[in-house]
Amino acid sequence: MVEVTVRKDEPLERALRRFKKKYEKAGILKDIKRTAYYLKPSEERRIKRSKAKRRLRRNATLELNRR
């Protein structure tokens, strides 16, 4: 459970920003979206492979730009 205590003399917006960061880091929204509907195992593998390809392609491009 993500919890943020508002400090003394701290604006609510700043506390909300801290909450959002913790929420993202915990991966709560990602998990909710993943379990919102059923995916067949074959579809999960296909999506996982396509994401990996995209990630590798992006990393290769970034590596070339660094040189």
GUROLO-863359 format. One line per 3 residues: number of its first residue (from 1); their letters; for each residue z, y, x of N, C-alpha, C. Coordinates in steps of 0.001 Angstrom, whole numbers, m for minus. Example, Ala and Ser with C-alpha at 12.3 -4.5 7.8 and 13.67 -1.06 7.14 Angstrom:
<sites>
1 = AS = 7800,m5690,13190,7800,m4500,12300,7800,m3300,13200 ~ 7080,m2250,12850,7140,m1060,13670,7870,30,12900 $
</sites>
This chain:
<sites>
1 = MVE = 0,m1170,832,0,0,0,0,1244,884 ~ m886,2168,581,m1010,3394,1353,m31,4410,795 ~ 720,5014,1697,1750,5949,1262,1782,7143,2207 $
4 = VTV = 1869,8340,1641,1951,9555,2431,3066,10417,1856 ~ 3960,10865,2725,5019,11769,2270,4609,13193,2601 ~ 4782,14078,1644,4440,15480,1843,5579,16119,2625 $
7 = RKD = 5229,16675,3768,6234,17293,4631,6638,18661,4083 ~ 7742,19146,4592,8238,20444,4163,7241,21529,4586 ~ 6944,22446,3682,5997,23556,3911,4596,23076,4267 $
10 = EPL = 4217,21894,3800,2872,21384,4053,2034,21571,2799 ~ 848,22137,2950,m22,22278,1773,m424,20912,1225 ~ m571,20843,m72,m936,19584,m724,m2301,19092,m254 $
13 = ERA = m3213,20022,43,m4557,19633,491,m4500,18855,1809 ~ m3613,19280,2696,m3493,18589,3982,m2932,17183,3795 ~ m1940,17068,2912,m1371,15747,2630,m2417,14850,1973 $
16 = LRR = m3224,15432,1098,m4289,14665,448,m5314,14197,1471 ~ m5622,15038,2448,m6557,14669,3500,m6000,13503,4324 ~ m4706,13550,4637,m4075,12441,5365,m4117,11156,4550 $
19 = FKK = m3888,11292,3239,m3940,10123,2365,m5335,9512,2371 ~ m6346,10346,2272,m7727,9849,2255,m8064,9105,3544 ~ m7596,9631,4681,m7863,8963,5955,m7206,7591,6001 $
22 = KYE = m5953,7514,5554,m5250,6229,5544,m5929,5260,4583 ~ m6363,5769,3444,m7028,4977,2416,m8315,4375,2969 ~ m9101,5202,3666,m10345,4718,4273,m10060,3682,5352 $
25 = KAG = m9079,3954,6184,m8758,3055,7284,m8281,1698,6780 ~ m7573,1698,5652,m7069,447,5090,m8191,m380,4461 ~ m9321,253,4135,m10462,m463,3575,m10276,m887,2134 $
28 = ILK = m9479,m154,1393,m9180,m514,9,m10422,m386,m876 ~ m11107,746,m779,m12286,953,m1614,m13382,m52,m1283 ~ m13547,m343,m7,m14558,m1323,433,m14274,m2692,m189 $
31 = DIK = m13002,m3078,m206,m12607,m4366,m763,m12835,m4401,m2274 ~ m12536,m3309,m2950,m12734,m3245,m4402,m14219,m3384,m4735 ~ m15054,m2677,m4000,m16498,m2749,m4248,m17030,m4155,m3974 $
34 = RTA = m16491,m4792,m2920,m16954,m6133,m2559,m16597,m7164,m3624 ~ m15441,m7016,m4231,m14997,m7999,m5219,m15326,m7596,m6651 ~ m16068,m6521,m6848,m16378,m6047,m8195,m17322,m7006,m8930 $
37 = YYL = m18160,m7697,m8187,m19094,m8630,m8805,m19325,m9803,m7862 ~ m19801,m10905,m8411,m19990,m12123,m7639,m21320,m12104,m6902 ~ m21285,m12467,m5639,m22493,m12651,m4848,m22577,m14111,m4430 $
40 = KPS = m23761,m14680,m4598,m23944,m16046,m4137,m23803,m16070,m2621 ~ m23329,m17175,m2074,m23163,m17259,m619,m24459,m16987,148 ~ m25585,m17432,m406,m26861,m17190,279,m27190,m15692,299 $
43 = EER = m26866,m14981,m773,m27109,m13540,m802,m26188,m12819,178 ~ m24951,m13284,279,m24015,m12679,1236,m24541,m12826,2658 ~ m25028,m14018,2983,m25573,m14246,4332,m26789,m13367,4591 $
46 = RIK = m27654,m13246,3596,m28861,m12433,3747,m28495,m10969,3992 ~ m27551,m10465,3229,m27114,m9077,3396,m26460,m8886,4753 ~ m25645,m9846,5149,m24962,m9763,6442,m25979,m9732,7585 $
49 = RSK = m27017,m10577,7486,m28055,m10596,8525,m28811,m9277,8577 ~ m29159,m8728,7415,m29912,m7476,7403,m29073,m6325,7956 ~ m27775,m6314,7657,m26905,m5272,8214,m26793,m5412,9721 $
52 = AKR = m26709,m6644,10199,m26624,m6873,11637,m27904,m6405,12332 ~ m29062,m6704,11728,m30334,m6259,12294,m30385,m4746,12384 ~ m29988,m4090,11303,m29996,m2636,11249,m29064,m2055,12317 $
55 = RLR = m27878,m2662,12444,m26904,m2191,13426,m27438,m2348,14857 ~ m28043,m3509,15143,m28606,m3742,16473,m29745,m2775,16780 ~ m30590,m2530,15778,m31702,m1606,15968,m31183,m194,16250 $
58 = RNA = m30177,218,15500,m29598,1552,15682,m28948,1668,17063 ~ m28207,634,17483,m27563,666,18797,m28593,687,19920 ~ m29686,m31,19758,m30735,m38,20768,m31366,1341,20886 $
61 = TLE = m31590,1996,19763,m32161,3343,19762,m31223,4319,20427 ~ m29939,4217,20109,m28957,5117,20733,m28878,4881,22231 ~ m28976,3634,22650,m28916,3300,24068,m30112,3890,24815 $
64 = LNR = m31297,3830,24199,m32486,4396,24817,m32376,5899,24928 ~ m31776,6549,23945,m31637,8001,23968,m30640,8456,25017 ~ m29694,7607,25370,m28683,7975,26372,m29270,8021,27776 $
67 = R = m30313,7222,28019,m30894,7125,29366,m31722,8302,29704 $
</sites>
